[in-house]
């Protein structure tokens, strides 16, 4: 009986150790830092903003076991809409991809990995739409979230709203990694 108990404790301790030693699922960027202010490149061109409307470079590591594809969203929960503002949605990023280069979110989608699909942002088109909060408003948070998914593909096209993409992500999520930057004008 004591040997069974000791074996169970050793097995439990070794399982805890392997779970703790696994690399965490993280999202990083060479263009933006967590909690830092977005720069001109990531700002919208229009609505009174004079940015370059360029999606940031993003990299990820610590991919969870069972991941079959990724999705990425950029969302402003502080937009004065009652429901936030979708700046970018990309789904069907292949499992073997671990980064997107600066500008990958342009309207053409030509810089995205093969098979990846951008949904419609709240500016009304498929692609990245930069930050452009109302002048004089509080600083807005821009959450870039990478989702590890349990499916190879989601049935999303360029007309899919951020809300539809979000619904699909919650139904197929294994894990997610966040990177939040801020901007105010």
C-alpha positions in Angstrom: 0.0 0.0 0.0 2.8 2.4 0.9 4.6 1.6 -2.4 1.4 2.4 -4.4 1.1 5.7 -2.5 4.8 6.6 -3.1 4.5 5.6 -6.8 1.4 7.8 -7.2 3.2 10.8 -5.5 6.3 10.3 -7.8 4.1 10.1 -10.9 2.1 13.1 -9.8 5.3 15.1 -9.2 6.8 14.2 -12.5 3.6 15.1 -14.4 3.6 18.5 -12.6 7.3 19.0 -13.5 6.7 18.3 -17.2 3.7 20.6 -17.3 5.6 23.4 -15.7 8.7 23.0 -17.9 6.7 23.3 -21.1 7.3 26.6 -22.9 4.4 29.0 -22.5 2.4 30.0 -25.6 3.5 33.6 -26.3 3.0 36.3 -28.9 5.7 38.9 -29.5 6.5 41.7 -32.0 9.5 43.5 -33.2 7.2 46.5 -34.0 5.2 46.9 -30.9 5.8 46.1 -27.2 3.4 45.0 -24.5 1.9 48.2 -23.0 3.8 50.5 -25.4 2.2 53.0 -27.7 1.6 52.0 -31.3 3.7 53.9 -33.8 2.7 55.7 -37.0 3.1 52.5 -39.0 0.2 50.8 -37.1 -2.2 53.8 -37.3 -5.1 54.1 -39.7 -4.9 56.3 -42.9 -8.3 58.1 -42.8 -11.0 59.3 -40.4 -8.6 62.1 -39.4 -5.6 59.8 -38.8 -2.5 59.9 -40.9 -0.8 56.6 -40.3 0.6 54.0 -42.7 -2.1 51.4 -41.9 0.5 48.6 -41.7 0.0 45.5 -39.6 2.8 44.8 -37.1 5.3 42.0 -37.3 4.2 39.2 -35.0 5.9 36.0 -33.9 4.8 33.2 -31.6 6.3 30.2 -29.7 5.3 27.5 -27.2 2.7 26.1 -29.5 0.3 23.9 -27.6 0.0 20.2 -28.3 -2.9 19.4 -30.7 -2.7 22.7 -32.5 -3.8 22.3 -36.2 -4.0 26.0 -37.3 -3.8 29.5 -35.9 -6.0 32.6 -36.1 -5.1 36.2 -35.2 -7.3 39.0 -34.3 -6.7 42.7 -33.4 -9.5 44.3 -31.3 -10.0 47.6 -29.5 -12.3 47.0 -26.5 -12.3 50.7 -25.7 -13.9 52.0 -28.9 -17.1 54.0 -28.1 -19.4 51.6 -30.0 -20.8 49.5 -27.2 -19.2 46.5 -28.8 -15.5 47.4 -29.4 -13.8 47.7 -32.8 -12.4 44.8 -34.9 -9.2 46.0 -36.6 -8.1 42.7 -38.1 -9.0 39.0 -38.3 -7.0 36.3 -40.0 -7.8 32.6 -39.9 -6.5 29.4 -41.4 -2.8 30.2 -40.7 -1.0 26.9 -41.2 0.4 25.1 -38.1 4.0 25.3 -39.3 3.9 29.1 -39.5 5.4 31.0 -36.5 5.4 34.6 -37.7 3.8 37.2 -39.8 5.9 40.0 -41.3 5.1 43.7 -41.0 2.5 44.6 -43.6 1.1 41.1 -43.9 -2.4 42.4 -43.3 -2.6 44.5 -46.4 -5.9 44.3 -48.4 -4.4 42.0 -51.1 -3.5 39.3 -48.5 -0.6 38.4 -50.8 1.9 38.5 -47.8 -0.1 36.0 -45.8 0.8 32.3 -45.7 -0.9 30.2 -48.3 -4.4 29.3 -47.2 -4.8 32.2 -44.7 -8.0 34.3 -45.0 -8.7 37.8 -43.7 -12.2 38.6 -42.5 -13.8 42.0 -42.7 -12.7 44.6 -40.2 -15.0 47.3 -38.8 -13.7 49.8 -41.4 -15.6 47.6 -43.9 -12.9 45.6 -45.8 -10.8 42.4 -45.4 -7.4 43.3 -44.1 -5.7 45.3 -41.3 -7.2 48.6 -40.3 -4.9 50.6 -38.0 -5.7 52.5 -34.7 -7.7 55.7 -34.9 -9.5 56.4 -31.7 -11.5 59.6 -31.4 -9.4 62.7 -30.8 -9.2 63.6 -27.1 -10.5 60.2 -25.9 -8.8 58.1 -23.2 -6.0 55.8 -24.4 -7.4 52.8 -26.2 -6.0 49.2 -25.8 -5.2 47.3 -29.0 -5.3 43.6 -28.2 -3.5 41.3 -30.7 -4.6 37.8 -29.9 -3.2 34.6 -31.5 -5.5 31.6 -31.2 -4.2 28.0 -31.4 -7.1 26.0 -32.9 -8.1 22.3 -33.0 -9.1 22.4 -36.7 -7.1 22.9 -40.0 -9.6 25.4 -41.5 -12.5 27.5 -40.4 -15.3 28.3 -42.9 -14.5 32.0 -43.1 -14.2 34.3 -46.1 -13.5 38.0 -46.6 -17.0 39.0 -45.8 -17.0 37.4 -42.3 -17.5 39.9 -39.5 -15.3 40.0 -36.4 -18.1 38.8 -34.3 -18.5 35.7 -36.5 -14.8 35.0 -36.4 -14.8 35.4 -32.6 -17.7 32.9 -32.3 -15.8 30.4 -34.4 -12.6 30.9 -32.5 -14.2 30.3 -29.1 -15.6 27.0 -30.4 -12.3 25.7 -31.6 -9.7 27.2 -29.2 -7.0 25.2 -27.6 -5.1 28.2 -26.2 -4.5 31.9 -26.9 -1.7 34.4 -26.5 -2.2 38.1 -26.2 -0.1 41.2 -26.9 -1.7 44.6 -26.0 -0.4 48.0 -27.1 -2.1 51.4 -26.6 -2.8 54.5 -28.5 -4.4 57.9 -27.9 -4.7 61.0 -30.1 
